[in-house]
Amino acid sequence: MGIFNFQDLTAEFSILDVVLVLTLSFLLSAFIGWIYKLSHRGASYTQSFVFTLVLVGMVVALVMTIIGSNIARAFTLVGALSIVRFRNAVKETRDVGFIFFTMAIGMAVGTRFYLLAVIATVVISLVILLMTRMNWFARTMSSQILRIQVANDAPFDTLFNKVFGKFTTSYELISVDSVHGGMLTELTYSIGLQRSDQIQEFITELRNLNGHNRVMLTAGYNGSDL
């Protein structure tokens, strides 16, 4: 009986190629996950998303290795993967960028552009850290979302003007909704507070005007997607 040859298991790439692709895609995807963790702001961070980034990078690299230069195989995989449906909503738009970032690196590794994958990972990661550290494209005036519930007969168009003039630099009524079976009206404003240390006083004066109904201020509106 002859010696078992692992090379007989594959015709287009060796076991070493597979190990190299999976190892490098894991290391680069894990590095991207680390960059995601360092640059993340807000309360929507989840460990499972970082795990997903690593898995996506490795799986895409494996898929690209399987496809190789075979066009028929590529169309077969596209048809097979088209049945997959993702129902979880992406919490932040930046997460989509990291998903595409990981996929691109996985594609580069899977097609054996190893140097390109390493250089692209380092350069793009440095750009992400630089934008995060320098706080690029941030607005100088932060906005908050304010929701106030008032009685249906309340003159809401002028009721809070004096309080807004005292505590805000700007305010805009976004929507008016009927809540609690039509018993109350909920107003949604986009506001810019003059000082962050006046939030409690601001909320108290609003509650005094709206009959002590619900008042909800969502701070950090510019830092996360609602």
PyMOL commands that set and color helices and strands:
alter all, ss='L'
color gray80, all
select helices_A, chain A and resi 6-9+15-39+47-67+71-81+93-110+114-134+156-159+161-167+196-209+221-223
alter helices_A, ss='H'
color red, helices_A
select strands_A, chain A and resi 144-151+168-179+184-193+215-218
alter strands_A, ss='S'
color yellow, strands_A
deselect
rebuild
show_as cartoon
